[in-house]
Amino acid sequence: MKFFFWLLKKTECLSALSIKLVYLTGKSKVPVHPKHLITQEKLWYGNLLDKKMSVLDAGCGSGQHALKIAPYVLKVVGIDKNLKNLKIAKESTKIKNIKNVDFIKGDLEKRINLPSASFNLAILFDILEHIVERQKFLQEVRRLLKNNGKAIVVIPNNDTAWKKLQRNLRKTGRKLRRK
């Protein structure tokens, strides 16, 4: 157990490890986080989607959310600055034969090179906490949304036991204490 916490402290990349394990064990043809292997009957935000919509997935990572909503909308554009993640996203579209999703490289901290009023919906899943100038970013998302466009913003819960454990280990630089 001590080794586990030492490893967590030293690498802080168990998420990356789980992604590699998903790929290496053959659970997915591309390296993705295990949470994306869970299938749901319905998307929790599915009532906001329709076949006439264009959707922006800002900070799309490996594109798993864009791929999940693709069957329900006209077009999805995922944007991310990480080329490795974009390569995985593009490979996933080929493997799943999805034609209505594009992935582009872009820095969300700067003006996004897309026309104004292009999207009916923007999904901002687990990205806002990584943006330094959030107000500027949200204004840019607004520029990209059509009139009456909507944005779904999801941020992590920093009060989970896992997040508290990570903070404690970073702060103390010591082994986790038992209560």
C-alpha positions as CSV (number, residue, x, y, z in Angstrom):
1,M,0.0,0.0,0.0
2,K,2.9,2.4,0.8
3,F,4.3,1.7,-2.7
4,F,0.9,2.7,-4.2
5,F,0.9,6.1,-2.5
6,W,4.5,6.6,-3.3
7,L,3.7,5.9,-7.0
8,L,0.8,8.2,-6.9
9,K,2.9,11.0,-5.4
10,K,5.8,10.5,-7.8
11,T,4.0,10.1,-11.0
12,E,0.6,11.8,-10.5
13,C,-0.4,10.0,-13.7
14,L,-2.6,7.1,-12.7
15,S,-5.1,8.4,-15.2
16,A,-2.5,8.1,-17.9
17,L,-1.8,4.6,-16.7
18,S,-5.4,3.6,-16.8
19,I,-5.6,5.0,-20.4
20,K,-2.6,2.9,-21.4
21,L,-4.0,-0.2,-19.7
22,V,-7.4,0.1,-21.6
23,Y,-5.4,0.1,-24.9
24,L,-2.9,-2.6,-23.9
25,T,-5.6,-5.0,-22.6
26,G,-7.5,-4.6,-25.9
27,K,-10.6,-3.0,-24.3
28,S,-10.3,-0.2,-26.9
29,K,-8.5,0.1,-30.2
30,V,-7.3,3.5,-29.2
31,P,-6.0,4.7,-25.8
32,V,-9.0,6.3,-23.9
33,H,-9.9,6.7,-20.3
34,P,-11.9,3.8,-18.9
35,K,-14.8,6.0,-18.0
36,H,-15.6,6.2,-21.8
37,L,-16.1,2.5,-22.0
38,I,-19.2,2.7,-19.9
39,T,-22.2,2.7,-22.1
40,Q,-25.3,4.5,-21.1
41,E,-28.8,4.0,-22.5
42,K,-29.3,7.8,-22.6
43,L,-27.1,10.8,-22.5
44,W,-28.0,12.9,-19.5
45,Y,-28.1,16.0,-21.7
46,G,-29.7,14.2,-24.6
47,N,-32.9,16.3,-24.5
48,L,-30.8,19.3,-25.7
49,L,-29.6,17.5,-28.8
50,D,-31.4,17.3,-32.2
51,K,-30.4,16.2,-35.7
52,K,-30.3,19.8,-37.0
53,M,-27.6,21.0,-34.6
54,S,-24.0,21.8,-34.9
55,V,-22.0,21.3,-31.7
56,L,-18.7,22.6,-30.5
57,D,-16.7,20.3,-28.1
58,A,-14.2,22.7,-26.7
59,G,-11.2,21.0,-25.1
60,C,-12.3,17.7,-26.7
61,G,-9.3,15.7,-25.6
62,S,-9.5,12.3,-27.3
63,G,-12.9,13.1,-28.6
64,Q,-15.0,10.6,-26.7
65,H,-17.8,13.0,-25.9
66,A,-18.0,14.3,-29.5
67,L,-18.2,10.7,-30.7
68,K,-21.0,9.9,-28.2
69,I,-23.2,12.7,-29.4
70,A,-22.4,12.4,-33.1
71,P,-25.4,10.1,-33.9
72,Y,-27.8,12.7,-32.4
73,V,-26.7,15.8,-34.2
74,L,-25.8,17.1,-37.7
75,K,-22.2,18.0,-37.0
76,V,-19.7,18.1,-34.2
77,V,-16.4,20.0,-34.2
78,G,-13.9,19.1,-31.4
79,I,-11.0,21.5,-30.7
80,D,-8.0,20.8,-28.6
81,K,-4.3,21.8,-28.5
82,N,-2.9,18.4,-27.7
83,L,-1.9,16.8,-31.0
84,K,-1.6,13.3,-29.4
85,N,-5.2,13.5,-28.2
86,L,-6.4,14.8,-31.6
87,K,-4.7,11.9,-33.3
88,I,-6.5,9.4,-31.0
89,A,-9.8,11.3,-31.7
90,K,-9.3,11.1,-35.5
91,E,-8.4,7.4,-35.3
92,S,-11.6,6.8,-33.3
93,T,-13.7,8.4,-36.0
94,K,-12.2,6.0,-38.6
95,I,-12.6,2.9,-36.4
96,K,-16.2,3.8,-35.6
97,N,-16.9,5.0,-39.1
98,I,-18.3,8.3,-37.9
99,K,-18.5,11.0,-40.7
100,N,-20.0,14.0,-39.0
101,V,-17.2,14.8,-36.6
102,D,-14.1,17.0,-37.3
103,F,-11.3,17.5,-34.9
104,I,-9.1,20.6,-35.2
105,K,-6.0,21.9,-33.3
106,G,-6.6,25.1,-31.4
107,D,-5.6,26.9,-28.3
108,L,-8.6,27.7,-26.2
109,E,-6.7,30.6,-24.5
110,K,-6.7,32.4,-27.8
111,R,-9.2,33.3,-30.5
112,I,-10.6,30.2,-32.0
113,N,-10.2,30.1,-35.8
114,L,-13.9,29.4,-36.6
115,P,-16.6,31.6,-37.9
116,S,-18.9,33.4,-35.5
117,A,-22.4,32.0,-34.8
118,S,-21.4,28.5,-36.1
119,F,-22.9,26.3,-33.3
120,N,-26.2,25.7,-31.6
121,L,-24.5,24.1,-28.6
122,A,-21.1,24.1,-27.0
123,I,-20.0,21.4,-24.6
124,L,-17.3,22.4,-22.1
125,F,-16.6,19.2,-20.2
126,D,-13.8,19.3,-17.6
127,I,-12.0,22.2,-19.4
128,L,-12.9,25.4,-17.6
129,E,-10.7,24.6,-14.7
130,H,-7.7,24.5,-17.1
131,I,-8.4,27.9,-18.6
132,V,-6.5,30.9,-17.0
133,E,-8.6,33.7,-18.5
134,R,-12.0,32.1,-18.1
135,Q,-14.1,35.2,-18.9
136,K,-12.3,35.8,-22.2
137,F,-12.7,32.1,-23.1
138,L,-16.5,32.2,-22.3
139,Q,-16.9,35.3,-24.4
140,E,-15.1,33.4,-27.3
141,V,-17.5,30.5,-26.8
142,R,-20.4,33.0,-26.9
143,R,-19.1,34.4,-30.2
144,L,-19.1,30.9,-31.7
145,L,-22.7,30.2,-30.6
146,K,-25.7,31.2,-32.7
147,N,-28.4,33.4,-31.2
148,N,-30.2,31.3,-28.6
149,G,-27.2,28.9,-28.6
150,K,-26.5,27.0,-25.3
151,A,-23.4,25.9,-23.5
152,I,-23.2,22.9,-21.2
153,V,-20.4,23.5,-18.6
154,V,-19.2,20.6,-16.5
155,I,-16.5,21.1,-13.9
156,P,-15.0,18.5,-11.5
157,N,-16.1,18.3,-7.9
158,N,-13.0,19.2,-5.9
159,D,-14.6,17.9,-2.7
160,T,-14.4,14.2,-3.7
161,A,-12.3,11.9,-1.6
162,W,-10.0,11.3,-4.6
163,K,-9.4,15.1,-5.2
164,K,-8.8,15.6,-1.4
165,L,-6.2,12.7,-1.5
166,Q,-4.4,14.2,-4.4
167,R,-4.3,17.7,-2.7
168,N,-3.1,16.2,0.6
169,L,-0.3,14.3,-1.1
170,R,0.9,17.3,-3.1
171,K,0.7,19.6,-0.1
172,T,2.4,17.5,2.5
173,G,4.8,15.6,0.2
174,R,4.4,12.7,2.7
175,K,2.6,9.4,2.8
176,L,-1.1,9.4,3.4
177,R,-2.1,9.3,7.0
178,R,-4.9,7.0,8.1
179,K,-7.7,8.5,10.1
